[in-house]
Amino acid sequence: MGATSLPKFEECLQRLESIVAELERGEIPLERAVTLFEEGMKLSTACRKDLEEAEGKVEILLKQNGRIQAEPFDEAAPKPETRR
């Protein structure tokens, strides 16, 4: 990869994006498309595993009153105000 060292998840995600872009162009031989698809599926599985592990860690961090209370991430939720 580049000079910047990225964590495994980000590396997988970047590679997945490049695979999708290449497949979307559609100008590749079928054998290459199948190979890319197989690689993409493996990367997707690895990314999903990393996300599930991160979710478990977040749930532990949200532990309250001796019990884990999972709180779903909601992008639409109001953000805390930050003062500059």
C-alpha positions as CSV (number, residue, x, y, z in Angstrom):
1,M,0.0,0.0,0.0
2,G,1.1,3.6,0.3
3,A,3.4,5.3,2.7
4,T,0.6,5.9,5.1
5,S,-0.1,2.9,7.3
6,L,-3.8,2.3,7.5
7,P,-5.6,-0.1,9.9
8,K,-6.8,-3.3,8.4
9,F,-10.4,-2.3,8.2
10,E,-9.6,0.8,6.2
11,E,-7.3,-1.1,3.9
12,C,-10.1,-3.7,3.2
13,L,-12.6,-1.0,2.6
14,Q,-10.3,0.9,0.1
15,R,-9.7,-2.4,-1.8
16,L,-13.4,-3.2,-1.9
17,E,-14.0,0.3,-3.3
18,S,-11.5,-0.3,-6.1
19,I,-12.9,-3.7,-6.9
20,V,-16.4,-2.3,-7.1
21,A,-15.2,0.5,-9.4
22,E,-13.4,-2.0,-11.7
23,L,-16.5,-4.3,-11.8
24,E,-18.8,-1.4,-12.5
25,R,-16.8,-0.4,-15.6
26,G,-17.7,-3.8,-17.0
27,E,-14.9,-3.8,-19.5
28,I,-13.0,-6.8,-18.0
29,P,-13.0,-10.4,-19.0
30,L,-15.4,-12.7,-17.2
31,E,-12.6,-14.7,-15.5
32,R,-11.2,-11.4,-14.0
33,A,-14.7,-10.4,-12.9
34,V,-15.2,-13.7,-11.1
35,T,-11.7,-13.4,-9.4
36,L,-12.5,-9.8,-8.3
37,F,-15.9,-10.9,-7.0
38,E,-14.4,-13.7,-4.9
39,E,-11.8,-11.3,-3.5
40,G,-14.5,-8.8,-2.7
41,M,-16.6,-11.4,-0.9
42,K,-13.7,-12.3,1.3
43,L,-12.9,-8.7,2.1
44,S,-16.6,-8.0,2.8
45,T,-16.6,-10.9,5.3
46,A,-13.5,-9.6,7.0
47,C,-14.9,-6.0,7.2
48,R,-18.2,-7.3,8.6
49,K,-16.2,-9.3,11.3
50,D,-14.2,-6.2,12.2
51,L,-17.4,-4.1,12.5
52,E,-19.1,-6.7,14.7
53,E,-16.0,-6.7,17.0
54,A,-16.1,-2.9,17.2
55,E,-19.8,-3.0,18.0
56,G,-19.1,-5.4,20.8
57,K,-16.5,-3.0,22.2
58,V,-18.9,-0.1,22.0
59,E,-21.5,-2.0,23.8
60,I,-19.1,-2.7,26.6
61,L,-18.2,1.0,26.8
62,L,-21.9,1.8,27.1
63,K,-22.2,-0.4,30.1
64,Q,-24.5,1.1,32.7
65,N,-25.7,-0.1,36.0
66,G,-23.9,-3.4,35.7
67,R,-25.6,-4.3,32.4
68,I,-24.7,-3.7,28.8
69,Q,-27.4,-1.5,27.3
70,A,-26.8,-1.4,23.5
71,E,-27.7,1.9,22.0
72,P,-28.1,1.9,18.2
73,F,-26.1,4.4,16.3
74,D,-28.4,7.0,14.7
75,E,-26.8,9.5,12.3
76,A,-30.0,11.6,12.4
77,A,-29.7,12.0,16.2
78,P,-28.8,15.6,17.3
79,K,-25.1,16.0,17.8
80,P,-23.8,17.5,21.0
81,E,-22.9,21.1,20.5
82,T,-19.2,21.8,20.3
83,R,-17.9,25.3,21.2
84,R,-14.9,26.6,19.5
